[in-house]
Amino acid sequence: MIPISAKSSKQVYMQINKLHKFYGDSFKDIFKSITFDNGSEFSRWKDIEQKPKSKEKRTTVYFGRPYHSCDRASNENCNGLIRYFITKGTDINTIDKETTIDINNKINQKKRKILGYLSSEELFLNELAKLNVTDNTIFYKI
């Protein structure tokens, strides 16, 4: 969950670029693919696939089929976890960065049965270690 100032393709593209800058050359190994829904904020998907100021491919973008939330099941599950902290109808523009970080921490540190009672953060850090990424590990904590 990364806050953006507007629901626009430019803002999404800029946040992906910040994420890329944070992870550097490891970005393409960490984010081999990204799956979006069909919102207009993802219309710059071709730009997102390429490294900024370059034609080098950095990831592959997929789109879920309309009205098939099962195509993005883990995303939908995470949305449900977010709703535990942010009730439906809340203006998300009123949620500050510190609260967003706190929610991210709570969700990503939650131990889950499906993950063998490990947290998604633990598993992510393990995968980063396999890629020899030891600096710049958790983007949302900054």
Secondary structure in CASP SS format (residue, H / E / C, confidence):
PFRMAT SS
TARGET T0000
AUTHOR 0000-0000-0000
METHOD secondary structure of the structure
MODEL  1
M C 1.00
I C 1.00
P C 1.00
I C 1.00
S C 1.00
A C 1.00
K C 1.00
S C 1.00
S H 1.00
K H 1.00
Q H 1.00
V H 1.00
Y H 1.00
M H 1.00
Q H 1.00
I H 1.00
N H 1.00
K H 1.00
L H 1.00
H H 1.00
K H 1.00
F H 1.00
Y H 1.00
G H 1.00
D H 1.00
S H 1.00
F H 1.00
K H 1.00
D H 1.00
I H 1.00
F C 1.00
K C 1.00
S E 1.00
I E 1.00
T E 1.00
F E 1.00
D C 1.00
N C 1.00
G C 1.00
S H 1.00
E H 1.00
F H 1.00
S C 1.00
R C 1.00
W H 1.00
K H 1.00
D H 1.00
I H 1.00
E H 1.00
Q E 1.00
K C 1.00
P C 1.00
K C 1.00
S C 1.00
K C 1.00
E C 1.00
K E 1.00
R C 1.00
T C 1.00
T E 1.00
V E 1.00
Y E 1.00
F E 1.00
G C 1.00
R C 1.00
P C 1.00
Y C 1.00
H C 1.00
S H 1.00
C H 1.00
D H 1.00
R H 1.00
A H 1.00
S H 1.00
N H 1.00
E H 1.00
N H 1.00
C H 1.00
N H 1.00
G H 1.00
L H 1.00
I H 1.00
R H 1.00
Y H 1.00
F H 1.00
I C 1.00
T C 1.00
K C 1.00
G C 1.00
T C 1.00
D C 1.00
I H 1.00
N H 1.00
T H 1.00
I C 1.00
D C 1.00
K H 1.00
E H 1.00
T H 1.00
T H 1.00
I H 1.00
D H 1.00
I H 1.00
N H 1.00
N H 1.00
K H 1.00
I H 1.00
N H 1.00
Q C 1.00
K C 1.00
K E 1.00
R E 1.00
K H 1.00
I H 1.00
L H 1.00
G C 1.00
Y C 1.00
L E 1.00
S E 1.00
S H 1.00
E H 1.00
E H 1.00
L H 1.00
F H 1.00
L H 1.00
N H 1.00
E H 1.00
L H 1.00
A H 1.00
K H 1.00
L C 1.00
N C 1.00
V C 1.00
T C 1.00
D C 1.00
N C 1.00
T C 1.00
I C 1.00
F H 1.00
Y H 1.00
K H 1.00
I C 1.00
END
